[in-house]
Amino acid sequence: MVEVNSMYQTRMRHDDIKAQIDKLEGLAHVTAVHPTFDAFDEETEAILIRIFGRSHPYLESYKYATLGEAEAIVNLPESAQEPLTRDMPKKGLQQRRQVLQSIRTDLQGLEAQEAEALTGEDHEDPPGPS
């Protein structure tokens, strides 16, 4: 069995999304009434492109969320649409958070499947004559 350096911590892709959610929470509390999130959006889109590629539907969903128009694309339930959704910047902020949380949840499931596949037993026959 290969020994893994215990000092090495595997960085999971969902951690990148979680970091963006945390940043978004911080931005929500320090920005003006009509916040602009251009730098945050560029960084988030770059992360999504790195993880999923340019043509993945998650990137499109996030772009719609930046405009406050993600309800139809990600089927947000009515209860998830808070009363302050009349304010487009706040609505966009809320939808960014919801889309990122959805992506993170999906990634955690995929990463768990990958980890299970990578730690499975090796059933290959040993080299040599059969």
VOTISE-330093 format. One record per residue: x, y, z of N, C-alpha, C, CB in turn; residue in three letters. Coordinates in Angstrom, 1 decimal, decimal comma. Glycine has a CB too. Example, Ala and Ser with C-alpha at 12.3 -4.5 7.8 and 13.67 -1.06 7.14 Angstrom:
      n.u      n.v      n.w     ca.u     ca.v     ca.w      c.u      c.v      c.w     cb.u     cb.v     cb.w   rest
     13,2     -5,7      7,8     12,3     -4,5      7,8     13,2     -3,3      7,8     11,3     -4,5      9,0    Ala
     12,8     -2,2      7,1     13,7     -1,1      7,1     12,9      0,0      7,9     14,1     -0,6      5,7    Ser
***
This chain:
      n.u      n.v      n.w     ca.u     ca.v     ca.w      c.u      c.v      c.w     cb.u     cb.v     cb.w   rest
      0,8     -1,2      0,0      0,0      0,0      0,0      0,9      1,2      0,0     -1,0      0,0      1,2    Met
      0,5      2,2     -0,8      1,3      3,5     -0,9      1,0      4,3      0,3      1,0      4,2     -2,2    Val
      2,0      4,8      1,0      1,8      5,7      2,1      1,6      7,1      1,6      2,9      5,6      3,1    Glu
      0,7      7,9      2,1      0,4      9,2      1,8      1,0     10,2      2,8     -1,1      9,5      1,5    Val
      1,6     11,2      2,4      2,2     12,2      3,3      1,0     12,8      4,1      3,1     13,2      2,6    Asn
      1,0     12,7      5,4     -0,1     13,2      6,2     -0,1     14,8      6,2      0,0     12,7      7,6    Ser
      1,0     15,4      5,8      1,1     16,8      5,7      0,3     17,4      4,5      2,5     17,3      5,7    Met
      0,1     16,5      3,5     -0,6     16,9      2,3     -2,1     16,8      2,5     -0,1     16,0      1,1    Tyr
     -2,8     17,9      2,2     -4,2     18,0      2,3     -4,8     18,1      0,9     -4,7     19,1      3,3    Gln
     -5,6     17,2      0,5     -6,2     17,3     -0,8     -7,2     18,5     -0,9     -6,9     16,0     -1,2    Thr
     -7,0     19,3     -1,9     -7,9     20,4     -2,1     -9,0     20,0     -3,0     -7,1     21,7     -2,8    Arg
    -10,2     20,1     -2,5    -11,4     19,6     -3,2    -11,9     20,8     -4,0    -12,5     19,1     -2,2    Met
    -12,5     20,5     -5,2    -13,1     21,5     -6,0    -14,2     22,3     -5,3    -13,6     21,0     -7,3    Arg
    -15,0     21,5     -4,5    -16,1     22,2     -3,9    -15,6     23,2     -2,8    -17,0     21,2     -3,2    His
    -14,4     23,1     -2,4    -13,8     24,1     -1,5    -13,6     25,4     -2,2    -12,4     23,6     -1,0    Asp
    -13,3     25,4     -3,5    -13,2     26,7     -4,2    -14,6     27,4     -4,3    -12,7     26,4     -5,7    Asp
    -15,6     26,6     -4,5    -17,0     27,2     -4,6    -17,4     27,7     -3,2    -18,0     26,1     -5,1    Ile
    -17,0     26,9     -2,1    -17,4     27,4     -0,8    -16,6     28,7     -0,5    -16,9     26,3      0,3    Lys
    -15,4     28,8     -0,9    -14,7     30,1     -0,7    -15,4     31,2     -1,4    -13,2     30,0     -1,2    Ala
    -15,9     31,0     -2,6    -16,6     32,1     -3,3    -17,9     32,4     -2,5    -17,0     31,6     -4,7    Gln
    -18,6     31,4     -2,0    -19,8     31,7     -1,2    -19,5     32,5      0,0    -20,5     30,3     -0,8    Ile
    -18,4     32,2      0,7    -18,0     33,0      1,8    -17,6     34,4      1,5    -16,8     32,3      2,5    Asp
    -17,0     34,6      0,3    -16,6     35,9     -0,1    -17,9     36,7     -0,4    -15,8     35,9     -1,4    Lys
    -18,9     36,0     -1,1    -20,1     36,7     -1,4    -20,9     37,1     -0,2    -21,0     35,7     -2,2    Leu
    -20,8     36,3      0,9    -21,5     36,7      2,1    -20,8     38,0      2,7    -21,4     35,6      3,2    Glu
    -19,5     38,0      2,6    -18,8     39,2      3,1    -19,1     40,5      2,2    -17,3     39,0      3,0    Gly
    -19,2     40,3      0,9    -19,5     41,4      0,0    -20,9     41,9      0,3    -19,4     41,0     -1,4    Leu
    -21,8     41,0      0,6    -23,2     41,4      0,9    -23,3     42,4      2,0    -24,1     40,2      1,1    Ala
    -22,4     42,3      3,0    -22,5     43,1      4,2    -21,8     44,4      4,1    -22,1     42,4      5,4    His
    -20,8     44,5      3,1    -20,0     45,7      3,1    -20,2     46,6      1,8    -18,6     45,4      3,1    Val
    -21,1     46,2      0,9    -21,3     47,0     -0,3    -22,4     48,0     -0,1    -21,6     46,0     -1,5    Thr
    -22,4     48,9     -1,0    -23,4     50,0     -1,0    -24,8     49,4     -1,4    -23,1     51,1     -2,0    Ala
    -25,8     50,2     -1,5    -27,2     49,8     -1,8    -27,2     49,1     -3,1    -28,1     51,0     -1,7    Val
    -26,5     49,6     -4,1    -26,5     49,0     -5,4    -25,1     48,5     -5,7    -27,0     50,0     -6,5    His
    -24,8     47,3     -5,2    -23,5     46,8     -5,3    -23,2     46,3     -6,7    -23,3     45,6     -4,3    Pro
    -21,9     46,4     -7,1    -21,4     45,8     -8,3    -20,4     44,7     -7,9    -20,8     46,9     -9,3    Thr
    -20,5     43,6     -8,5    -19,7     42,5     -8,2    -18,8     42,0     -9,4    -20,5     41,3     -7,7    Phe
    -18,4     43,0    -10,2    -17,6     42,6    -11,4    -16,4     41,7    -11,2    -17,2     43,9    -12,1    Asp
    -15,6     42,1    -10,2    -14,4     41,4    -10,0    -14,7     40,0     -9,4    -13,4     42,1     -9,0    Ala
    -15,7     40,0     -8,5    -16,1     38,7     -7,9    -16,7     37,8     -9,0    -17,2     38,9     -6,8    Phe
    -17,5     38,3     -9,9    -18,1     37,5    -10,9    -17,0     37,0    -11,9    -19,1     38,3    -11,7    Asp
    -16,1     37,8    -12,2    -15,0     37,3    -13,1    -14,2     36,2    -12,5    -14,0     38,5    -13,4    Glu
    -13,9     36,3    -11,2    -13,2     35,3    -10,4    -14,0     34,0    -10,4    -12,8     35,8     -9,0    Glu
    -15,3     34,1    -10,1    -16,2     33,0    -10,0    -16,3     32,3    -11,3    -17,5     33,4     -9,4    Thr
    -16,5     33,0    -12,4    -16,6     32,4    -13,7    -15,3     31,7    -14,1    -16,9     33,5    -14,8    Glu
    -14,2     32,3    -13,7    -12,9     31,6    -14,0    -12,8     30,3    -13,3    -11,7     32,5    -13,6    Ala
    -13,3     30,2    -12,0    -13,2     29,0    -11,2    -14,2     28,0    -11,9    -13,7     29,3     -9,8    Ile
    -15,4     28,4    -12,3    -16,3     27,5    -12,9    -15,8     26,9    -14,2    -17,6     28,2    -13,2    Leu
    -15,1     27,8    -15,0    -14,5     27,4    -16,3    -13,4     26,4    -16,0    -14,0     28,6    -17,1    Ile
    -12,6     26,6    -15,0    -11,5     25,7    -14,7    -12,0     24,3    -14,3    -10,6     26,3    -13,6    Arg
    -13,1     24,3    -13,5    -13,6     23,1    -13,0    -14,4     22,3    -14,1    -14,5     23,3    -11,8    Ile
    -15,3     23,1    -14,8    -16,3     22,4    -15,6    -16,1     22,6    -17,1    -17,6     22,9    -15,3    Phe
    -15,3     23,7    -17,5    -15,2     24,0    -18,9    -16,1     25,1    -19,3    -15,4     22,8    -19,8    Gly
    -15,9     25,8    -20,5    -16,6     26,9    -20,9    -18,1     26,6    -21,3    -16,0     27,5    -22,1    Arg
    -18,3     25,4    -21,7    -19,7     25,1    -22,2    -20,6     24,4    -21,2    -19,5     24,2    -23,4    Ser
    -20,2     24,4    -20,0    -21,1     23,7    -19,0    -22,3     24,6    -18,6    -20,2     23,3    -17,8    His
    -23,4     24,0    -18,4    -24,6     24,7    -18,0    -24,5     25,5    -16,7    -25,8     23,8    -17,9    Pro
    -23,6     25,1    -15,8    -23,4     25,8    -14,5    -22,9     27,2    -14,8    -22,4     25,1    -13,6    Tyr
    -22,1     27,4    -15,8    -21,5     28,7    -16,1    -22,7     29,6    -16,6    -20,4     28,6    -17,2    Leu
    -23,6     29,1    -17,4    -24,7     29,8    -17,9    -25,7     30,2    -16,8    -25,5     29,0    -19,0    Glu
    -25,9     29,2    -15,9    -26,7     29,5    -14,7    -26,2     30,6    -13,9    -26,9     28,2    -13,8    Ser
    -24,8     30,6    -13,7    -24,2     31,6    -12,9    -24,4     33,0    -13,5    -22,7     31,3    -12,6    Tyr
    -24,2     33,0    -14,9    -24,3     34,3    -15,6    -25,8     34,9    -15,5    -24,0     34,1    -17,1    Lys
    -26,8     34,0    -15,5    -28,1     34,4    -15,3    -28,3     34,9    -13,9    -29,1     33,3    -15,6    Tyr
    -27,7     34,3    -12,9    -27,8     34,7    -11,5    -27,3     36,1    -11,3    -27,1     33,7    -10,6    Ala
    -26,2     36,4    -12,1    -25,6     37,8    -11,9    -26,6     38,8    -12,4    -24,3     37,9    -12,7    Thr
    -27,5     38,5    -13,2    -28,5     39,4    -13,7    -29,8     39,3    -12,9    -28,8     39,1    -15,2    Leu
    -29,9     38,4    -12,0    -31,1     38,2    -11,2    -32,2     37,5    -12,0    -31,6     39,6    -10,8    Gly
    -31,8     36,7    -13,0    -32,7     36,1    -13,9    -32,6     34,5    -13,9    -32,5     36,6    -15,3    Glu
    -32,1     34,0    -12,8    -31,8     32,6    -12,7    -33,0     31,7    -12,3    -30,7     32,3    -11,8    Ala
    -34,1     32,3    -11,9    -35,2     31,4    -11,4    -35,6     30,4    -12,4    -36,4     32,3    -11,1    Glu
    -35,8     30,8    -13,7    -36,3     29,9    -14,7    -35,3     28,8    -15,0    -36,7     30,6    -15,9    Ala
    -34,0     29,2    -15,0    -33,0     28,2    -15,5    -32,7     27,2    -14,4    -31,7     29,0    -15,8    Ile
    -32,7     27,5    -13,2    -32,3     26,6    -12,1    -33,5     26,1    -11,3    -31,3     27,2    -11,2    Val
    -34,7     26,5    -11,7    -36,0     26,1    -11,1    -36,0     26,4     -9,6    -36,2     24,7    -11,3    Asn
    -35,7     27,7     -9,2    -35,7     28,0     -7,8    -37,1     28,0     -7,3    -35,1     29,4     -7,6    Leu
    -37,3     27,3     -6,2    -38,7     27,3     -5,7    -39,1     28,7     -5,2    -38,8     26,3     -4,5    Pro
    -40,4     28,9     -5,2    -41,0     30,2     -4,8    -40,5     30,5     -3,4    -42,5     30,1     -4,8    Glu
    -40,4     29,5     -2,5    -40,0     29,8     -1,1    -38,5     30,3     -1,0    -40,1     28,6     -0,2    Ser
    -37,7     29,9     -2,0    -36,3     30,3     -2,1    -36,2     31,8     -2,5    -35,5     29,4     -2,9    Ala
    -37,2     32,3     -3,1    -37,2     33,7     -3,6    -37,7     34,6     -2,5    -38,0     33,9     -4,9    Gln
    -36,7     35,2     -1,8    -37,1     36,0     -0,6    -37,8     37,3     -1,0    -35,8     36,4      0,1    Glu
    -38,6     37,9     -0,1    -39,4     39,0     -0,5    -38,6     40,2     -1,0    -40,2     39,5      0,7    Pro
    -37,3     40,3     -0,7    -36,6     41,5     -1,2    -36,1     41,3     -2,7    -35,4     41,7     -0,3    Leu
    -36,7     40,4     -3,4    -36,3     40,1     -4,8    -36,7     41,2     -5,7    -36,8     38,8     -5,2    Thr
    -37,5     42,2     -5,2    -37,9     43,3     -6,1    -36,6     44,2     -6,3    -39,0     44,1     -5,4    Arg
    -35,7     44,2     -5,4    -34,4     44,9     -5,6    -33,5     44,1     -6,4    -33,8     45,3     -4,1    Asp
    -33,2     44,4     -7,7    -32,4     43,6     -8,6    -31,0     43,3     -8,1    -32,3     44,3     -9,9    Met
    -30,3     44,3     -7,5    -29,0     43,9     -7,0    -29,1     42,8     -5,9    -28,2     45,1     -6,5    Pro
    -30,0     43,0     -5,0    -30,2     42,0     -3,9    -30,7     40,7     -4,5    -31,2     42,5     -2,8    Lys
    -31,5     40,7     -5,5    -32,0     39,5     -6,1    -30,8     38,8     -6,8    -33,1     39,8     -7,1    Lys
    -30,0     39,5     -7,5    -28,8     38,9     -8,1    -27,9     38,3     -7,1    -28,1     39,9     -8,9    Gly
    -27,7     39,0     -5,9    -26,9     38,5     -4,9    -27,4     37,2     -4,3    -26,7     39,5     -3,7    Leu
    -28,7     37,2     -4,1    -29,4     36,0     -3,5    -29,3     34,8     -4,5    -30,9     36,3     -3,2    Gln
    -29,5     35,1     -5,8    -29,4     34,0     -6,8    -28,0     33,5     -7,0    -30,0     34,5     -8,1    Gln
    -27,0     34,4     -6,9    -25,6     34,0     -7,0    -25,3     32,9     -5,9    -24,6     35,2     -6,9    Arg
    -25,8     33,3     -4,7    -25,6     32,4     -3,5    -26,3     31,0     -3,8    -26,1     33,1     -2,2    Arg
    -27,5     31,1     -4,2    -28,2     29,8     -4,4    -27,6     29,0     -5,5    -29,7     30,1     -4,8    Gln
    -27,2     29,6     -6,6    -26,6     28,8     -7,7    -25,3     28,2     -7,2    -26,3     29,7     -8,9    Val
    -24,4     29,0     -6,5    -23,2     28,5     -6,0    -23,4     27,3     -5,0    -22,3     29,6     -5,4    Leu
    -24,4     27,5     -4,2    -24,6     26,4     -3,2    -25,1     25,1     -3,9    -25,7     26,9     -2,2    Gln
    -25,9     25,3     -4,9    -26,3     24,1     -5,7    -25,2     23,4     -6,4    -27,4     24,6     -6,7    Ser
    -24,3     24,2     -7,0    -23,1     23,7     -7,6    -22,2     23,0     -6,6    -22,3     24,8     -8,3    Ile
    -22,0     23,6     -5,5    -21,2     23,0     -4,4    -21,8     21,6     -4,0    -21,1     23,9     -3,2    Arg
    -23,1     21,6     -3,8    -23,7     20,3     -3,4    -23,5     19,2     -4,4    -25,2     20,5     -3,1    Thr
    -23,7     19,6     -5,7    -23,4     18,6     -6,7    -22,0     18,2     -6,8    -23,8     19,2     -8,1    Asp
    -21,0     19,1     -6,6    -19,6     18,7     -6,6    -19,2     17,8     -5,5    -18,8     20,0     -6,5    Leu
    -19,8     18,1     -4,3    -19,5     17,2     -3,1    -19,9     15,8     -3,4    -20,2     17,7     -1,9    Gln
    -21,1     15,6     -4,1    -21,5     14,2     -4,4    -20,5     13,6     -5,4    -22,9     14,2     -5,0    Gly
    -20,2     14,4     -6,4    -19,2     13,8     -7,5    -17,9     13,5     -6,9    -19,1     14,8     -8,6    Leu
    -17,4     14,4     -6,0    -16,1     14,1     -5,4    -16,1     12,9     -4,5    -15,6     15,4     -4,6    Glu
    -17,2     12,7     -3,8    -17,4     11,5     -3,0    -17,3     10,2     -3,8    -18,7     11,6     -2,1    Ala
    -18,0     10,3     -5,0    -17,9      9,1     -5,9    -16,5      8,9     -6,4    -18,9      9,3     -7,1    Gln
    -15,8     10,0     -6,8    -14,5      9,9     -7,3    -13,5      9,3     -6,2    -13,9     11,2     -7,7    Glu
    -13,7      9,8     -5,0    -12,8      9,3     -3,9    -13,1      7,8     -3,6    -13,1     10,1     -2,6    Ala
    -14,3      7,4     -3,7    -14,7      6,0     -3,5    -14,1      5,1     -4,6    -16,2      5,8     -3,4    Glu
    -14,1      5,6     -5,8    -13,6      4,9     -6,9    -12,0      4,8     -6,8    -14,0      5,5     -8,3    Ala
    -11,4      5,8     -6,4    -10,0      5,8     -6,3     -9,4      5,0     -5,1     -9,5      7,2     -6,1    Leu
    -10,2      4,8     -4,1     -9,8      4,0     -2,9    -10,2      2,6     -3,0    -10,2      4,7     -1,6    Thr
    -10,9      2,2     -4,1    -11,4      0,8     -4,2    -10,2     -0,2     -4,3    -12,3      0,7     -5,4    Gly
    -10,5     -1,4     -4,1     -9,5     -2,5     -4,1     -9,1     -2,7     -5,6    -10,0     -3,8     -3,5    Glu
     -7,8     -3,1     -5,7     -7,3     -3,4     -7,0     -7,5     -4,9     -7,2     -5,8     -3,0     -7,2    Asp
     -8,3     -5,3     -8,2     -8,7     -6,7     -8,4     -7,9     -7,2     -9,7    -10,1     -6,9     -8,6    His
     -6,9     -6,5    -10,1     -6,1     -7,0    -11,2     -5,2     -8,1    -10,8     -5,3     -5,8    -11,8    Glu
     -5,1     -9,1    -11,7     -4,2    -10,2    -11,5     -2,8     -9,8    -11,5     -4,4    -11,3    -12,6    Asp
     -1,9    -10,5    -10,6     -0,5    -10,1    -10,6      0,1    -10,4    -11,9      0,2    -10,8     -9,4    Pro
      1,2     -9,7    -12,3      1,9    -10,1    -13,5      2,5    -11,5    -13,5      3,0     -9,0    -13,8    Pro
      2,6    -12,0    -14,6      3,2    -13,4    -14,7      2,3    -14,3    -15,5      3,5    -13,9    -13,3    Gly
      2,8    -15,6    -15,6      2,0    -16,5    -16,4      0,7    -16,8    -15,7      2,7    -17,8    -16,6    Pro
     -0,4    -17,0    -16,5     -1,7    -17,3    -15,9     -1,9    -18,7    -15,7     -2,8    -16,7    -16,6    Ser
***
